[in-house]
Amino acid sequence: MIPVLLIVSFIGFVLIHSMPGGPFDSERKPASAEIERNLKAKFHLDEPLWKQYLRYLGVAGGSSGLVNGDLGPSLKYRNHTVNDIIRQCLPVSMALGAMSFCFAMFTGIPLGCYMALRRGEWGDHLGGFIAMLSFCIPNIVIAPLLILWVAVKWHLLPVALWGSPSQMILPTIVLGLYFSGRIARLMREGLSTTLHSEFVTTARAKGASESAILWKHAFRLAILPVVSYSGPLLADLLTGSFVVENIFQIPGIGVFFINSIFNRDHTMTVGLVLVYAALLLILNMLVDLSYSLLDRRVRYE
């Protein structure tokens, strides 16, 4: 994991520095060229790229750097470090992502099981249409429609902001609806394939009930594709969604990530990319370890 994070940090650092413009271009025009030089010197932007990267890692220049967990100062939000912003905003995005993950699982898995058990019937076609519709319509379309109907017209839930439980319902549904359709499709295919396996036929021949076959034998193997998908899915949800956070005015990390690219905030962009990469690696590792609990044929030595 450490070599992967170093490679990600290097690629992100090089790419963001290769973009035209700088972090101070959108500011008011400096009073003189000397002020611009002083700003670049303060943040070491006048040094060669290789030296800036070594300084960012903390192996040059005497700074603490990435090796000590310091992601550096923000070049746009004065008197704030990247660590401060992540510490403030990541819990909000993680709360939204965790609730959206639960919503996607608790709606997608039952729908997928129902479609598999009604394979070829009208219930399968209707469930497939609903699942496909959920991930074909983007969040930027679903969110305004739900706000217009549920919040503005019917006055059932708040329009935006974050804090009370009622304010969390609409963003959770909007963010989780897209992934629930994908989970339903994966669960449907996994369970359909498992129910036609030889060991299921053998269990039926021995007189096992359909409920025992479904929950004791088939479900644990059928859910493996969903488990594989849940690693990157959860990492994506935990780091937030720019569209959902922007529409509902949620102070999460997604807005800072997009704004850091537009603002050429080098340290902020690389720091948030590293957070996402670390979450993705950790969650994928947990997914791999969970295989041994679901499939007894899997053993790690």
Secondary structure, DSSP 8 states (H G I E B T S, - for coil): -HHHHHHHHHHHHHHHHHSSS-TTTTS---SSHHHHHHHHHHTTTTS-HHHHHHHHHTSSTT---GGGT---B-SSSTT-BHHHHHHHHHHHHHHHHHHHHHHHHHHHHHHHHHHHHTTTSHHHHHHHHHHHHHHHS-HHHHHHHHIIIIIIIS--S-SS-SSSHHHHHHHHHHHHHHHHHHHHHHHHHHHHHHHTSHHHHHHHHTT--HHHIIIIIIHHHHTHHHHHHHHHHHHHHHT--HHHHHHTT---HHHHHHHHHHTT-HHHHHHHHHHHHHHHHHHHHHHHHHHHHH-TT----
